[in-house]
Amino acid sequence: MSTKKPNVLIVMSDQHHHRFMGCAGHDVQTPTMDGLAERGLRFSNTYCPFPLCGPSRMAFMTGRYPSTTGCLTNQCHLNSDVPTYAHGFGSGGYETILSGRMHFVGHDQRHGFDQRIIADCGGTAYINPVTGWKLEKVLGQLIDTPGMGRTPLRKSGPGHTGYHAYDRAVTETTVNWLHERGRRIAEDECESPFMMTVGFVSPHCPFVAPPEDYALYDDKISVDDLPDPQLDGLHDVHRAIRAQWKLEEPIPVEWQRRTAVAYHGLCTFVDRQLGQIITALEDSGLADNTIVVYTSDHGEQLGEHGLWWKSTFYDGSLGVPLLMAGPGIEGRGRIVNENVGLLDLGQTLLDFAGVAQLPNIDGRSFRSLIDGDSGDWPDETISEGTGRAKDEAGALQRMIRRGPWKLCYYDQMRVQLFNIEEDPLEHNDRWDDPACSDVVNDLTSRLLEGWDRDRMLQACRTRHLEQRFIGEWVKRNNPAEPDPVWYDEPPENSILDMPDLS
């Protein structure tokens, strides 16, 4: 590897199921992602730290568990004195740039980045626990489709959304920056390496794909291709989720089919945005010295286990894609099967760039796996979650994946246990299998190591009260936004062949 520090380009999408890539064996069209995997590495067992946007991203940024940062909901503000990998790269001599989404909440929209070249999608830095984000101008008549419930499944199909417009704007802004950077380097106007993080919203719902992308799959996906929900063995936690979001009443199969078609199309749409960025990297002369990473903040259930969206420990929700290519990434086309987490990714990239690790982190560098040496890697990762549960049972949740085994712990409720290698769709819960009792005891003990239930429960209660208080302040005082909105006019939102969206 050259002694010259490599540039680092991280592209993070939102809600990308880890199996929805051609290189992962799926029939979705993702030629750019497949190309990255072919010339670099694909990590096949990568887990997010929390199956929800904000907590997952803040854990990724800091290398600390959500229970450590206190960011347990989408409304949480990350404290500005908590070091992030952006601080780490900046301290190591890198110029740090954020282009697009990172789900920062509050006035601090940098958290260590030197500059942000395009704002987050919502048009406001504040997400109010009472009123939510101000997405009306971005999503228009589709304002009721990014969340959970039956409506996003009904309002699905080919069309246009503000999220598409935003991702195209992020791509254009990123491409322009890379071309300008290449020019400056060619003319000896800058010498420092850069770390750029690019954030897309897609393939997050609305389940509405650009017409050309929807058309790629409309004739290929039938109702016979929909996943078997396997509802008989569903855990009580997930039964409660289905009840909460009114999923117990049968979902029309055509809604489900349209949702699946649109999601395939959105994955292809994201791949095309990524492709434009990779092309700009090559055209600007930066590719040979730039490590490229593609990942997502969490996955998408897409009907598996009778659930959609995220917020579960099933692999569809918790697993994320992770591709890495560039200088020093050896073993073209190699698949790394060891378990890793987004919690570890920032530390790994700091390590790879020769930059000091962040202090007081829960994650760790998996640089050895990149180098082809798995000897000292523990082959485990831990994720966390919270849930709305009666009498607080199941309100606190943790997951551990070690080797082939995955154990999901729900406070005061029974666990789940799956052997992912033998049962990748998680249909065979072995929590009460006598042959697995030692596995259950061992993984539960490891998962609860140093974990303080009462402290966690109190933290959840405290954060809830604090967020509602701040929410009322935001609602009353309408604080000034730190960044200008990314659009001049509200973008188009429409679903073709479905005129009645009332």
Protein Blocks (a to p, Z undefined) as FASTA:
>chain_A
ZZbdcdddddddehiafklcfklopabdcfklmmmmmmmccdfbbcdfbdcfklmmmmmm
nopafklnopabfkbccdfkbccfklmmmmnopacddehjehiacjblnnopabdcbdcf
kopabdcfklopafklmnmmmlmmmmgcjklmmmgcddddfklmmmmmmmmmmmmmmmmm
mmmmmnopafbdcddddddfbfcdcdddcfklmmmmmmmpcfklpcceklmlpcfklmmm
mmmnopmbccdfklmmmmmmmmmmmmmmmmmmmmmmmmmmmmnopmmmcccddddfbdcf
klpahiahehiabfklmpccdddedehiahehiacfbdcdfklmmmmmmmmnopacdehi
fbdcfklmmnopaklpgoiacdddddddehhiokaccdddehjbccdddehiacddddfk
lmmnopaccklgmklmmmmmmmmmmmmgopafklmmmmmmmmmmmmmmmmmmmmmnopad
fbdcfbfbdcddddehilblZZ
